[in-house]
Amino acid sequence: MSKTKKFLLEEKDIPTAWYNIQADMKTKPEPFLSPKTRQPLKPEDLYPIFNQACANQELNQTDEWIPIPDEVREQYKKWRCTPLVRAYALEKALDTPAHIYFKNESVSPVGSHKLNSALAQAWYCKHEGVTNITTETGAGQWGTALAYACRQFGIELAVYMVKISYEQKPYRRSMMQTYGAQVTPSPSMSTRAGKDILTADPNCLGSLGVAISEAIELAITTPNCKYCLGSVLNHVALHQTVIGLEAEKQMAMAGEYPDKVIACFGGGSNFSGIAFPFMRHNILEGKTTEFIAAEPEACPKLTRGKFEYDYGDESGYTPLLPMYTIGHDFQPAGIHAGGLRYHGAGVIISQLLKDGYLHGVDIHQTDSFKAGLLFARTEGIIPAPESCHAIAATIQEAEKCKIEGKSKVLLFNLSGHGLIDMAAYDRYLDGDIQDYSPSDEEIEKNLEKVAPLNK
């Protein structure tokens, strides 16, 4: 293999359809349930909250390929296809026989992979005549992406940003406002859900579950308004598969195929995007690629959660979702990887985890920043705190290769850059970053509240 570091595709190579892994799964995901009737939901049951196209995609378990609208694909051309890069400098620093590749999603206009789904959701809303959208955001990548997408299609956007991230990441807030979005720290006094939470806990730092409740409440009480979500849901995972579909072609250009595919994990959007196109070969052809989801130890739903029906938000506005969860009212510690502070795993991911197609690893916050610093100093890109978890997991696997004396091909998704997160790096360099790990008792206490939902 030549010493080419970057593998580039052309505009014509942008996928023309998203890959729907539900169609190929041996065991289909269990249905969403109505909290009132406990009956499986139909797409039309989701129409009051979501645009109809995304609601239909959400429950589609038959069509393997979903065409990408021409207008969305035209928007993709602004930055896609994204580079696949061989991380030679990182390999050298680790003195590992592993071949390390990363898919660089940080080159999008907003600096992360989130735009892949934001443009799709905003276009579908515009196509249906929607004038207003509400959403939540943790670290701010999703809110920023949707703010940009709404600006492209002339839609107003209201964002509820998790309060701890609103305070820690003021420039994410500024980016959303620059694109024209209204940004409110969550929990807030502007919704019944927010008021109830603040009444119970005036010092609440917020969570994605809380912010989702507020965004959904505003959507269902505002005329001609829909709610959009940046992770967890099946249609979001679908839109992100452009990442892995491109990476397949690029790995072929490199003359290699991944032994392990790795991504950080909050609700599952970027993990699904890089993993599902490769995972279909495990499902259909018997390939043995290992899939690793790197989550923060502060929010360990994959490794310490329980597969249960649970709400996707704190106040119970969503349907009941079959997911690995640590409880919908779990309040995670205020780690800097705000995009990973979600209590549950997506429905598809949960079923695939249950069936043994992937596994999770928990990453200490200090280990993630240590890995991010090494990546920045070797490859020159400062990664987002979320992406640092994927890098840390990749480094762990590369070190195993060194100990075992085996060369493996490792592919990870660099989901975003960290240029808006330098305050977090300052804290790490100053020795002011702590590790958090919820106790077994804390997790069990939260899961006790979920148990009645499964009777």
NUMIGU-522459 format. One record per residue: residue in three letters; x, z, y of N, C-alpha, C, O in turn. Coordinates in steps of 0.001 Angstrom, whole numbers, plus 500000, padded with zeros to 6 digits. Each point is the difference from the previous one (the first is absolute). Example, Ala and Ser with C-alpha at 12.3 -4.5 7.8 and 13.67 -1.06 7.14 Angstrom:
! residues 2
ALA513190507800494310499110500000501190500900500000501200501036500665499981 SER498614498615501069500820500060501190499230500730501090500509500169501108 
***
This chain:
! residues 455
MET500841500000498799499159500000501201500873500000501247500994500723500074 SER498630498464500900500755499950501237499771501264500810499091500786499733 LYS501776499385501278499904501194500829499028499796501160500207500541501087 THR498735498681498688498945499867501001499263501332500087499559500531498981 LYS500307500007502220499374501312500156498498499897500225499243500860499549 LYS500324498099501140498595499896500406499369498777499345500574498911500004 PHE498231501290499432499284498916499333498732499701500793499096500830500090 LEU500857497966500482498935499639500928499121498899499425500488499041499402 LEU498227501112500788499039498960499656499577499280501273500302500443501108 GLU499000498450498719499514499241501144498536500319500264499329500641499191 GLU500196498899501952498618500246500401499013499525498945498970500637499775 LYS501342498247499577499111499446498983499878500908498781499065499860499213 ASP501878501072500627499995500900498845499140501244500200499853500797499073 ILE499580499385502110499080501119500197498847499841499008499421498917499913 PRO500235502121499345498918499869499007498706499491500631499692500300501153 THR499566498931498071498698499500500454498851500845499450498846499808500383 ALA501474501136498712498990500897499437500640501346499703501184500081499675 TRP498022500971500440500438501343499619499746500200498500499107499383499419 TYR501694501488499976499849500275498565499156501249499789500313501065500532 ASN498620498803498691499089501104499707500294500535498598499530499438499011 ILE501241501635500902500431500539498706498826500544499183500095500108498777 GLN498798500235501892498845500533499270499521499022498918499531500417498941 ALA500593498282501338499525498993499049500806500015498708499490499611498949 ASP501763500834501118500884499959498835500175501346499316500589500067498920 MET498920500992501677500212501331499427499267500157498676498832499628499885 LYS501849500923499115499385500221498689498861501018500112498937499836499400 THR501309501202501372498965501001500276499641499903501472500827500286500865 LYS497952499316499419499589499837501390499878501365500677499699500995499342 PRO500533499052501969499779501252500726498564500483499844499066499199499954 GLU500770502098499967498658500567499913499259499751501315500645499850501038 PRO498038500102498948499247499605501202500006501063501090500142501192499726 PHE499701498359501510499693500909501094498603500556499749499138499295499474 LEU500631501957500895498689500604499796499383500430501325500697500437500915 SER498015499435499167499267500572501131500002501519499871499648500510498936 PRO500732500231502094499989501462499910498605500568499775499847501090499449 LYS499126498156500987498629500494499887499390499711498634499382500879499399 THR500785497906500111499337499612498751500926500015498789499535499988498861 ARG501774500039501382501022499898498939499912498672499249500472499890498868 GLN498924499104501764499920498681499405501128499110500550500420500158501147 PRO500064498908498021501053499092500479499539499206501219498844499587500089 LEU502068500212500832499675499272501215500098498494499786500797499521499194 LYS498389499757501532500062498546500079500637499629501343500005500819500918 PRO500535497958499215500616499626501277499112500246501204500469500448501046 GLU498231499256498804499101500172501152499860501459500434499629500279501140 ASP500670500653497944499971501413500378501102500343500995499907500996500716 LEU501146498172499329501124500232500903499850499271501331500782500230500922 TYR498210498884499187499851499200501206499795500824501279500475499580501055 PRO498840501573498902499843500750501252501321500466500607500071500253501203 ILE500978499864497976501282500501500492501009498872500180500649499910501043 PHE499490499216497937501019498956500008499387498626500265498798499800499824 ASN502044499259500600499517498631500077499683499510498579500562500501499026 GLN498554498540500866499481499603498695501067499361499114500008500221498790 ALA500884498997501792501026499331499190500901501023499316500296499875498811 CYS500141501136501940500875501024499414499245500861498998500573500428498999 ALA498146499831501258499186500756499046499883499242498682500070500600498928 ASN499754498084501151499928499185498784501336499984499258500038500076498772 GLN501054499825501984501330500019499389500280501347499333500665500070498966 GLU498827500978501634500258501356499501499573500169498550500709500630499215 LEU498148498818500424499433500208498667500113498766499109499356499927498954 ASN501454499113501456500172498769499237500984500230498850501194500194500228 GLN498306499785498552500844500211498821500096498753499125500409500082498842 THR499219498774501705499957498769499200500906498890500514500563499260499194 ASP499596500598502110500773498886500565501463500391500160500335500906500763 GLU500526498397498509501432500330500033500640499660501345500922500683500445 TRP498587498264500197500579499542501265498914499911501066498929499444499759 ILE501352501105501418499073499981501134500650499180501114501051500394500504 PRO498353498469499897500618499143501019500225500742501319499156500779500442 ILE501993498963500172500301500556501322499401499070501053500308498808499999 PRO498848501697500897499421499129501037501090499295500802501046500584500283 ASP498710498170500078500994499215500725500447500688501285501182499981500341 GLU497862500630500378500337500656501266500939501189499778500871500266500827 VAL498953500443498066500879501124499686501379499488499614501015500548500431 ARG499020498409498763501285499434499584500768499448501205501228500076500037 GLU498064499377500936500654499531501226500656501166500731501105499862500526 GLN498222501281499510500585501184500625501219500476499207500998500423500584 TYR498918499507498095501144500392499164501257499201500354501117500504499883 LYS498691498253500549501144499132500279500878500525501134501128499538500166 LYS498379501407500604500798500557501094501226500751499493500993500125500718 TRP498943500385498026501163500728499480500244499806498507501089500299499511 ARG497930499213499773500178499784498577500523498591499770499718499101500791 CYS501048500692498124500296500955498928501094500985500461500890499620500760 THR499045501605498796501008500986500377501212499895499072499871499542498865 PRO501311500881501613501220499844499199500041500923498784499479501115500031 LEU501141498408498917500461500843498902501510500114500167500679498990500182 VAL499849502221499760501406500240500311500685500719498843499465500973499470 ARG501704498555500141500843500715499041500826501017500792500747499628500905 ALA499118501642498754500636501089500756501410500264499481500269501051499418 TYR500628497986500796501363500123499500500713501223500569500704500705499278 ALA499111499545502023500717501113500632499531501347499445500803500914499814 LEU497914499199499928499482501232499400500529500151498581500396501095499599 GLU499614497824499642500549500050498640501448500488500023500396500829499180 LYS500395498648501770501410500381500095500145501472500353500838500699499430 ALA498346499774501513500079501404500407499658500931498842500560501090499892 LEU498520498484499241499591500812498856500921499805498797499945500760499033 ASP500902498212501038500887499667498879499195499896498714500330500611498983 THR498606498598501091499074499873498876500044498593499426500201499040500743 PRO499614500820497951499890498663499426498626499369500214499797498829499678 ALA499257501945500866498650499482500247500032498896501054500819500031500919 HIS498291499004498940499772498986501025498755500432500777498905500081499442 ILE501273500190501836498914500542500816499503498923500963500777499426500763 TYR497914500311499188499348499070500906498906500734500775499400500951499499 PHE500350498592501734498842500529500726499263498881500704500599499062500524 LYS498087501063499473499114499078500712499797500588501386499498501117500130 ASN500887498143500911500046500561501348498712499720500772499891498995500702 GLU499137501906499160498730499885500725500081500522501430499021499935500743 SER502142500583499645500143500541501356500079498913501060499988500302501194 VAL500092498438498389500168498918500980498671499529500588499995499088500827 SER498892501499498775498713499594500577499944500379501475500778500850500433 PRO498334498553500352499911500324501430499826501490500283500457500486501035 VAL498894500242498065499772501430500223500982500867499224499942501227500080 GLY500959498148499170501062500750499351499694500562498639500765500820499492 SER498116498761499884499667500511498669499139499000499241499557498989500545 HIS500217501325498175499182499169499116498523500051500340499242499144499545 LYS500329501822501233498572500245500216499252498798500583498787499880499830 LEU501931499239500850499347498871500653499401499026498989499075499260500334 ASN501439500730498431499478499088498979498507500200499778499260499030499842 SER500296502221500145498579500291499811499246500106501314498818499664500063 ALA501850500799500989499324500157501294499453498668500504498869499934500481 LEU501924499016499410499538498690500464498822499514499170499052499422500533 ALA501010500813498158498897499578499134498715500739500345498948499380500156 GLN501132501941499963498798500789500273499420499681501366498783499884500147 ALA502083499971500861499507499681501344499339498623500015498967499815500642 TRP501628499215498650499403498657499980498642500015499310499054499379500486 TYR500838501319498395498709500063499312498945500638500898498852499555500030 CYS501536501484500698499047500631500925499573499020501091498813499880500304 LYS502147499429500275499693499019501046499089498905499456499060499578500673 HIS501219499965498113499223498938499370498547500417499797499104499157499985 GLU500663502154499857498641500507499799499350500452501308498887500527499994 GLY501809499266501127499418500333501290500174501441500437499350500438500949 VAL501511500304498384500269501395500377500773500029501315500909499196500206 THR498733501727500682500664500092501313500890501225500133500885500039500855 ASN498883500966498299500774501238500082500442500448498611499265499856499023 ILE501942500686500909500540500533498756500506501414500252500531500299501069 THR499298500564497936500621501325500048500949500124498809499821499357498965 THR501183501483501213500923500262498902500711501322500240499853500630501048 GLU500930499774497939500875501163500121501433499522499827500231498890499521 THR500720501929500861501402499696499709500777501298499872499720500984500684 GLY501261498998498425500854501173499804501203499896500907499982500504501122 ALA501065498845498401501218499849500800499816499007501143500766500017500964 GLY498236499126498937499723499054501069500236498550499652499621499117500769 GLN501007500606498068500248498603499647498691499227499824499867498883500499 TRP499164501712498789498738499306499787499238499837501311499486498918500283 GLY500435502129500508499296499893501273500607498936500897499285499255500670 THR502051500681499338500688498984500792499675498600499496499727499091500783 ALA500309500751497890499723498682499414498576499558500303499774498847500367 LEU499269502053499484498611499620500244499753499767501487499193499144500364 ALA501490501603500498499867499779501441500466498590500361499352499306500785 TYR501767500279498640500506498643500238499016498964499451499686499017500672 ALA499831501210498103499084499045499364498707499872500799499498498894500197 CYS499966502224500260498768499954500796500220499243501303499106499299500475 ARG502070500841500096500295499269501235500024498493499735499568499215500843 GLN500939500379497983500051498574499681498612499402499850499794498824500300 PHE499243501983499233498664499467499733498935500512500974498809499779499784 GLY501612500901501284499065500392501056499008501077499604498816499897500320 ILE501652501146498981499143501100499550500509501306500600501209500207500108 GLU497880500663500280500377501312500527500314500954498843499364499940498948 LEU501618500937501256500417500915498946500121501425500500500581500260501054 ALA498855500668498164500165501437500246500756500600498819499595499832498850 VAL501510500870501434500868500558498961500002501520500076500209500574501068 TYR499557500077497792500211501441499886501356500213499340500191499653498835 MET500747500915501910501366500196499517500196501461499627499701500894500792 VAL500802499350498001500239501365499534500787500764501064501040499529500458 LYS498470501640499933500515500705501172501503500263499939500700499830500999 ILE499804500587497826501421500303499902500839498757500281501057500094500625 SER498476498728498912500718498753500279499804499562501452500912499449500617 TYR497907500796499918499730499706501414501015500704500884500449499455501009 GLU499908501774498597500968500786500775501444499630499663500859499973500881 GLN499404499741497836501373499700499573500429498585500353501189499746500194 LYS497862499330499893500322498578500135499280499382501207499125499150499833 PRO501244501276501371499283499505501186500129498499500210499108499386500586 TYR501981500007498949500160498572500228499122499168499074499656498867500337 ARG499977501671498508499002499307499182498678499940500774499322498973500036 ARG500346502141500569498787500042500816500088498980501134499032499301500300 SER502141500628500323500196499060501104499851498557499544499448499169500722 MET501048500531498069499867498629499488498537499630499821499582498906500378 MET499638502006499045498571499722499809499307499776501338499187499086500141 GLN501136501744500830499384499870501321500459498720500697499235499379500737 THR502019500231499023500507498746500567499191498809499491499728499060500746 TYR499894500987497990499191498927499419498523500133500375499199499125499671 GLY500438501950501006498635500120500514499083500942499262498805500041500295 ALA501716500729498745499160500914499233499800501333500727500839500425500794 GLN498047500211498917499741501366500459500483500949498906499604499852498844 VAL501241501114501496500614500885499009499609501451500289500166500486501119 THR499315500195497863499555501385500120500681500845498936499996499626498827 PRO500604501532501563500589500879498981498909500626499136498956500412500504 SER501295499654498196499008500522499050500539501228499285501145500003499549 PRO498018501068500340498574500062500323499742500086501502500807500536500760 SER498044498921499642499626499957501407498627500630500182499327500368499037 MET500282499745502216498670500515500316499003498868500235498893500233500487 SER501502498533499164499125498855500259499074499671498836499127499143500132 THR501050501527498725499128499769498845499546501339499426500620501035500242 ARG498300498929499004499523501211499340501024500483498974500240501200499871 ALA500362497855499398501008500382499007501164500719500660500458501032499510 GLY500021498423501606501117500617500701499658501366500555500797500934499914 LYS498005499180500660499574501279500561499919501082498932500416501138500221 ASP499045498499498619499871500971498914501374500492499536500188501190499746 ILE500759497890500148501340500367499535500714500868501028500651500980499639 LEU499234498667501635500658500784501044499352501367500166500675500966500353 THR498041499124499400499328501300500055500533500923498909500207501192500228 ALA500011498246498589500522500788498889501478500292500161500466501068499602 ASP500289497991500984501449500153500146500438499345501306500351498820500005 PRO499637501924501104500344499433501306501416499427500065500280499153500849 ASN500617501295498270501390499530500013500274498927498950501158499715499692 CYS497799499696499767500156498997498947500884498837500480499766499428501065 LEU501249500235498133500919498906500334499435498645499613500551498962500367 GLY498341501050498886499377498754499586500536499486498686501024500467499501 SER498273498572499949500403499325498773499322498643499999499089499751500790 LEU501358499371498319499345498697499903498547500151499567499136499242500438 GLY500595501744498697498627500241499573499092500360501160498856499549500058 VAL501644501260500865499236500383501192499782498787500899498885499746500455 ALA502187499509499797499906498842500898499055498936499450499283499348500759 ILE500718500480497922499070499049499381498559500428500263499153499169500329 SER500566502129499526498645500501500260499560499656501414498878499541500211 GLU501993500677500745499646499738501397499768498508500240499053499608500683 ALA501825499571498743499865498550500214498723499457499370499318499163500591 ILE500358501316498199498775499530499345498774500457500781499060499226500184 GLU500939502022500277498859500505500769499766499151501242498859499660500315 LEU502214499995500393499846499174501199499480498613499635499180499434500723 ALA501292500017498160499573498658499590498513499946499696499306499069500408 ILE500210501938498869498599499945499580499035500416501103498787499863499842 THR501737500646501276499143500384501121500165499073501208499425500249501060 THR501359498687498776500252499062501098499452498628499632500324499488498929 PRO498858499902501922499440498677499698501090498942499826501007500004500708 ASN498771499090498336500878498852499762501456500409499788500926499352500486 CYS499245501738498778501331500561499778500247500159498504499092500365499254 LYS502144499360500304500392500198498609501271500846499945500753500114500967 TYR499443500462497869501175500826499740501001499199499171499611499276499084 CYS501669500851501235501068499360499223501011501055499572500279500941500743 LEU500261498900498071500941500962499428501295499280499639499978498842499583 GLY501159501853500580501297499365499825500673500219498673501086499468499770 SER498303501302499344500596500251498689498897500422499041498819499928500342 VAL501552500509498469499120500610499000499021499002499364499959499868498777 LEU499256499433502048498921499180499456500520498725499336501090499516500304 ASN498094499958498780500400498861499177500262498742500832500946499261499728 HIS498219500496501282500194498776500782501268500054500838500578498960500314 VAL499859502238500049501263500137500737501175499656499085500912499269500388 ALA499049501270498391501027499678499012500045498493499742501074499414499861 LEU497756499976500079499900498557499791500753499234501082500825499138499698 HIS498888501182501570500610499261501114501525500153500019500717499100500437 GLN499763502041499089501446500249500055500785499233498934501229499974500048 THR498086499403498995500728499338498919500793498780500458500762499433499218 VAL499068500156502043500881498937500513501460500425499879500882499155499844 ILE499379502154500227501377500499499932500624499664498652501053499364499933 GLY498289501067498995500537499780498671499980498547499567500888499557499271 LEU498101499690501173499929498578499641501186499237500585500571499127499345 GLU499795501208501893501208499409500580501246500484499270500902499216499707 ALA499141502079500001501183500580499360500263499376498628501153499856499592 GLU497785499777499703500173499319498705500830498728500171500953499771499255 LYS498686499408501722500718498752500237501443500281500437500928499290499613 GLN499239501754501199501333500298500524500920500572498923501195499705499983 MET498258501106499126500818500501498899500434498841499097501106500010499459 ALA498028499005500383500371498815499224501137499248500688500900499484499337 MET499056500454502020501098499381500742501308500742499760501065499387499929 ALA498850501935499948501184500825499766500464499935498549501091500464499667 GLY498074498959499474500355499874498594499868501293499225500655500186498974 GLU498487500722501521499844501300499334498518500377499942499157499394500661 TYR500559501614498537498638500525499889500104501529500005500874500554499334 PRO498246500139501406500164501456500143499739500782498719499006499785499306 ASP501919501132500400499774500973498928499128501145500500499239500597499239 LYS500884499699502057499225501076500605499523499549501370500771499434500775 VAL497953500814499529499425499715501315499571501324500613499296500786499367 ILE501129499456501867499859501315500625499394499847501390500339499070500732 ALA498770501840499628499457500029501361499567501416500324499692500786499105 CYS500284499535502185499460501304500403498503499999499753499382498946499850 PHE500038502256500109498592500096499623499266501039500839500355501178500025 GLY498600498340500665499083500883500706498624499859499386499508500906499329 GLY499868497931500912498741499660499349500153498830499054499181499794499104 GLY501913499415501112500303498942499059500131498605500562500173499064499219 SER499756500731502091499949498634500524501296499228499763499967498904499440 ASN501177501653500978501223499208499855500500500015498562500640499046499558 PHE499072502037499702500349500022498582499242498899499261500592499250499223 SER498105500654501017499192498955499371500524498618500358500074499110499153 GLY500291500723502121500430498701500473501226499472499294500052498825499635 ILE500941502033500165501224499560499340499859500020498481500623499193499309 ALA498554501732500164499972500234498553499018499122499234500343499494498931 PHE498449500311501583498948499371499198500347498595499507499731499692498838 PRO500860499434502005500337498674499471500983500046498833499902499191499077 PHE501054501758500957500923500146498870499320500702498827500271499687498841 MET498851501256501461499347500767498941499094499115499144499777500291498825 ARG499705498641501754499135499130499201500758499422498805499395499712498967 HIS501922500116501163500788499481498884500172501058498910500119499663498822 ASN499896501614501565499978501071498997498677499987499242499969500127498776 ILE498941499718501969498663500042499407499737498791499110499482500137498892 LEU500879498676501601499623498761499316501064499472499042499682499325499022 GLU501586500987501264501080499380499233500880501003499260500897499612499252 GLY498846501671500955500791501002499299501360500278500589500851500581499327 LYS499386499018501923501264500357500645500074501523500150498984500691499915 THR502216499817500305500206501455499970500552500554501308500682501024499995 THR499035498321501116500433500512501300499413501396500224498835500254499695 GLU501993500639500841499563501373500302499572500056501465500681499458500871 PHE498204501191499394499458500092501359500002501459500446499427500865499338 ILE501229499396501798500231501365500465499408500166501394500367499277500927 ALA498712501682499219499377500310501285500619501282500544499888501059499383 ALA500770498845501778500726501132500580499137500681501055499796499468501091 GLU499703501707498571499133500747500910500753501228500534500994500417499405 PRO498546500160501706500643501218500503499640501197499132498869500124499529 GLU502099500750500268499726501204499221498935500856500675499345500810499344 ALA500481499013501973499007500773500728498569499578499688499058500723500325 CYS500766498110499044498655499485499722500001499285498645499877498777499946 PRO500261501982498957500312499414498691498793499657499125499830500573498924 LYS499339498500501534498798499707499207500305499281498692499285500193499017 LEU501763498980500946500295499255498785500586500887498902499707499806498820 THR501114501158501565500706500821499014499315501327499711500164500560498916 ARG499063499952502051499387501311499808498502499983500263499341501038499930 GLY500122497787500370498569499895500233499228499867498701500580500001498915 LYS498117499885501207499109499900498848499101498782500177499548499709501108 PHE500194499579497792499112498837500058498557500496500020499484500496498998 GLU499878499363502156498638500489500206499271499057500952500622499208500708 TYR498059500889499297499241499394501083500134500906501217499767501206499918 ASP500612498199501215500185500783501215499647499130501201499927498775499900 TYR499858501880501228499760499278501237501318499454500543501065500580499786 GLY498841498298500917501173499445500649500276500623501350501036499729500608 ASP498050501106499873500171500657501295499634501462499871499485500421498964 GLU500773500360502074499772501443499921498533500374500084499568500943499338 SER499661498342501458498616500397500243499004499412499006498811500312500074 GLY501639498854499008499112499475498970499139498835500436498879499849499513 TYR501624499311501404499252498820500427500189498822499058499158499102499952 THR501955500892499287500283498856499134499254500139498676499482501072499688 PRO500463497849499533499525500132498612500948500890499207501095500319500462 LEU498483500076498355500884500723499086500901498983499310499526499026499415 LEU501777501217500662500986499062499492500735500602498802500407501160500061 PRO499775498081498847500772500505498865501489499887500301500549498898499998 MET500104502217500259501372499946500485500802501222499554499445501047499667 TYR501865498785500338500867501170499905499989500664501368500304499362501008 THR499347501913499026499790500690501262500520501426499940500105500595498927 ILE500216499939502229500290501430500122498950500668500885500215501089500532 GLY498633498227499614498875500585500717499820499419501383500949499927500780 HIS497813499651499529499758499280501251500205500842501246500155499442501086 ASP499852501885498797500260500815501186501400500612499972500275500965500713 PHE500616498465498458501388500442499987500642499700501350499895498883500506 GLN500763502103500071500673499836501280501511499970499767500626501053499883 PRO499964497755500050501431499911499713500851500499501157499549500049501144 ALA501691500322498542500933500449501026500288498865500977499800498830499676 GLY500668501518501512500216499026501062501298499233499860500829500008500910 ILE499358499319497947501208499210499795499970498777500900498943499604500490 HIS502239499794499729500090498869500921499505498700499389499691499057500729 ALA500228500874497954499449498817499346498485500102500009499360500166498962 GLY500080499731502247498569500239500165499118499051499216498871500345499652 GLY501638498449500063499218499030499252499836500342498532499225499351499298 LEU501500501672500219499927500384498585499237501301499796499968500521498885 ARG499423500012502158499342501310499920498524499848499626499124500487500715 TYR500602498841498172498616499781499577499765500690498668500884500034499144 HIS497927500513500687499730500876498855499793499269498685500101500613498937 GLY499612498084501108499650499296498769500709498674499857500538499459500966 ALA499459500022497821500544498675499712498860499001499895498888500361499615 GLY501380498400500719498984498967499904499423499885498597500636500387499020 VAL498159499080500897499271499924498735500745499144498968500121500396498841 ILE500374498445501571500724499131499070501285500672499543500298500038498806 ILE500462500491502149501252500697499669499720501142499028500740500192499035 SER498203500559501213499680501150499153499748499563498565500478500640499062 GLN498775498276500759499730499522498644501272499495499337500226500250498815 LEU500604499044501938501261499497499446500950501138499653500723499927499006 LEU499280501122501808500809501183499691499493500664498731500786500391499137 LYS497907499732500757499374500591498816500353499212498748500154500581498926 ASP499976498092501202500283499129498864501497499808499753500390499274499085 GLY500451501376501732501431499985499755500773498820500547501126499753499568 TYR498300499506501375500697498841500560500965500370501131500815499171500405 LEU499105502039500101500877500440501079500160501505499906499265500663499269 HIS501692499874501466500118501445500098500476500375501404500587499186500713 GLY499150502046499658500380500486501312501230500879499943500285500620498976 VAL500447499432502135501095500945500180499809500681501348499581499371500972 ASP500731501915499075499869500767501241501348500079500698501019500300499379 ILE498973499427501919501229499954500783499974501084501069499038500110500761 HIS502033500696499293500141500983501075500144499275501339500585498919500061 GLN498886501671501003500113499390501319501465499844500412500372498970500560 THR500469502044499169501408499898500380500707498906499205500860499302500535 ASP498785500548498202500602498938499185499599498623500515500792499059499961 SER497977500831500519499544498695500503500784499605501251500408498847500138 PHE499806502106500775500761499676501211501474499739499685500622499141500624 LYS499934501586498420501378499749499580500130498567499494500962499304500326 ALA498070500262498881500011498633499480499820498984501128500671498968500016 GLY498437501312500915499778499097501123501234499828500856500294498907500484 LEU500436502203499699501226499948500795501052499131499306500668499196500650 LEU499479500963498046500963499184499260499611498521500070500861499138500172 PHE497852500573499696499529498616500070500292499410501374500463498864500103 ALA499271501898500948500251499519501362501485499720500211500371499020500646 ARG500467501844498808501445499863500232500640498925499132501115499556500276 THR498185500026498681500543498943499149499332498657500265500685498987500139 GLU497988500992499934499265498748500152499600499698501440499557498891500301 GLY500596502098500600499776499764501418498574500133500483499743499880501198 ILE499323500366497900498586500141500369499625501470499931500218500652498978 ILE499219499875502103499522501381499998498587499999499427499087499460500624 PRO500715501132498204498693499915499339499016501049500510500395501063500480 ALA498330498622499408498953500974500311500114501190499050500467499835498873 PRO499120501357501552500054501166499102499265499774498684500405500527498964 GLU498518498692501071499291499693498759500906499186499068500136500323498820 SER500476498625501717500864499133499194501200500749499442500527499642498947 CYS499904501395501759501143500793499524499735500584498617500936500205499228 HIS497810500062500452499670500527498668500297498964498923500504500344498931 ALA499188498391501343500306498940499047501504499833499841500499499781498896 ILE500212500323502213501460499873499952500605501143499191500905499784499193 ALA498595501429501024500504501160499249499768499823498502500882500300499194 ALA497943499218500434499705499767498578500887498897499432500446500081498855 THR499807498892501947500880498912499563501421500505499786500659499633499027 ILE499807501208501885501344500574499861500091500847498730501011499968499299 GLN497943500778500414499983500784498756500152499093498783500750500312499074 GLU498536498567500933500086499080498870501369499325499934500528499769498912 ALA500043499915502243501331499383500027501059500964499483500950499591499332 GLU498882501688500979500952501009499516499874500184498489500993500258499321 LYS497780499608500149499825500042498545500760498844499338500618500168498948 CYS499324498655501690500717498846499465501500500270499955500682499609499053 LYS499821501058501974501427500318500047500374500961498879501018499810499334 ILE498176501212500454500268500989498947499933499348498623500825500275499129 GLU498180498858500687499800499367498704500899498779499789500125499494498885 GLY500499500040502206500832498819499900499222498730499725500514499077499369 LYS498240500871501105499133498850499759499631499341501323499771500676501003 SER500175498008498986499588499259501184498507499693499910499554499317499079 LYS499691501185501869498565499732500079499692499305501324500716500173500987 VAL498226499050499019499553499346501231498888500845500614498934500176499409 LEU501332500337501779499057500877500689499443499277501215500755499446500799 LEU497937500560499340499332499381501145499126501043500675499144500608499358 PHE501071499603501951499113500915500720499444499332501248500553499025500510 ASN498347501523499961499339499471501185500402500816501212499723501197500067 LEU500925498165500887500270500634501286498758499781500853499861498971500661 SER499246502000499318498665499801500575499984499967501514499049499490500592 GLY501999501049500062500012499973501457501283500571500569500730500718499316 HIS499546498953501958501189500559500653499655501319500695498831500326500205 GLY502209500417500149499806501327500592500396500094501456500326501085500482 LEU499654497799500228500462500026501391499066500791500914500392500389501100 ILE498382499849498451499079500837500784500046501444499497499254500852500485 ASP501611499419498554500050501319499368501331500702500219500387500861499210 MET500318498775501863501345500548500192500004501497500264500999500669499740 ALA497896499866500773499929501453500199500125500722498667500592501078499931 ALA498856498335499010500109500594498669501448499971499519500487500969499419 TYR500192497920500826501413499918499632500830501006500809500930500611499474 ASP498726499553501805500692501009500815499872501379499368500975500748499923 ARG497832499580499630499779501305499381500793500146498711500546501066499713 TYR499513497864499517500785500060498759501483500195500309500665500827499375 LEU499847498413501586501415500115500357500320501363500595501132500472499896 ASP497884500161500724500179501341500565499791501105498969500114501184500319 GLY499576498423498429499767500991498952498675500708500124499841501125499525 ASP499194498214501121498714500645500282498872499409499168498843500052500415 ILE501471499381498406498990499454499094499902500916498792501012500394499421 GLN497756499942500203499774500896498873499305499274498857499328498988500195 ASP500855501563498601499272499513498837498758500851499778499997501203500263 TYR498956498158499253498746500694499723499545499652498592500136498861499552 SER499329502119499766499431499759498674498813500933499808500178501218499980 PRO498616498241499879498846500880499805500111500735498670500516499460499022 SER499003501755500953500033500791498775498938499504499029499041499339500397 ASP501140500986498334498990499668499000498671500646500351498939499411499791 GLU501124501798500741498778500729500363499243499282501114498772499921499977 GLU501976499555501002499373499288501111499294498737499507498874499710500404 ILE501795499547498724499401498776499466498781500325499148498968499338500114 GLU501145501675499035498879500382499150498804500450500826498853499706499662 LYS501420501003501412498915500470500871499238498822500595498772500025500077 ASN501954498950500342499346498818500558499249499217498934498917499474500254 LEU501658500450498559499339499259498923498755500710499493499097499362499459 GLU500849501945500713498788500742499617498793499520500803498870500029499514 LYS501377499535501709498911499509500846499562498594499585498898499562500330 VAL501973499741498948499681498657499523499201500054498708499168499132499736 ALA501091501891499463499379500097498673498481499835500006499471499293499141 PRO499798501337501803498528499827499993499543498552500187498894499646499592 LEU501945499519501018499643498598500215500004499216498696499464498894499938 ASN501145501679499008500157499283498732499078500511498910500150499630498835 LYS498891501221501532499044500533499026498769499104499920499079500283499233 
***
